[in-house]
Amino acid sequence: MAAEETNKHKSLPPYPEMILKAIEALNDKNGSNKSSIAKHIESTYGDLPAGHSALLTHHLNRMKESGELVFWKNNYMKRDPSAPPRRGRGRPPKPKVALPQAMDLTPTRPRGRPPKDPNAPPKPPKVKVSTGSGKPRGRPRKMARPSGGLGGPPPTASTTTGKPRGRPPKAKAPVTEVNVQH
């Protein structure tokens, strides 16, 4: 039975040829879409293989990638050799400037930090320049907490700076006793 099916389809021309003939016959200014090409092939050749739509898609994609067909706005058309290539939307690419042949493309020195010279004399230490105020720059260092001992209670934040840290406690309303007689 498989031999009979192959004999039936032997009379069909190759798919690229059928596609090109369908596009020529449809002769649409903007090209022909896949469904109109498929309908034309079915009406012209009649008995097609079972996977006709998959074969058609495969051959259309191959012809598009090879440059035989141009795919534009969901339509396929024959490539016009005299027409400039069509572009999509967006900014056009910058023209490429040809480099002169005399220019060498290799960098004059390698990338990255050069290795240290082991024979070079050591650099003298840098001399610190004072800013003139006498104070060191930046945030002052934290003072070390004195460890327990007999010196009394450790100083708290409120005693050292004069202000307690964080949110102040809620003020409690004074409680007044009212004598209620029964």
Sequence and secondary structure as in RCSB ss.txt:
>XXXX:A:sequence
MAAEETNKHKSLPPYPEMILKAIEALNDKNGSNKSSIAKHIESTYGDLPAGHSALLTHHLNRMKESGELVFWKNN
YMKRDPSAPPRRGRGRPPKPKVALPQAMDLTPTRPRGRPPKDPNAPPKPPKVKVSTGSGKPRGRPRKMARPSGGL
GGPPPTASTTTGKPRGRPPKAKAPVTEVNVQH
>XXXX:A:secstr
 HHHHHHHHTTS  HHHHHHHHHHHH  TT B HHHHHHHHHHHH    TTHHHHHHHHHHHHHHHTSEEEETTE
EEE  TTS     SS          TTS  S SS SS     TTS           SSSS SSS        SSS
S S   HHHHHSS  SS               
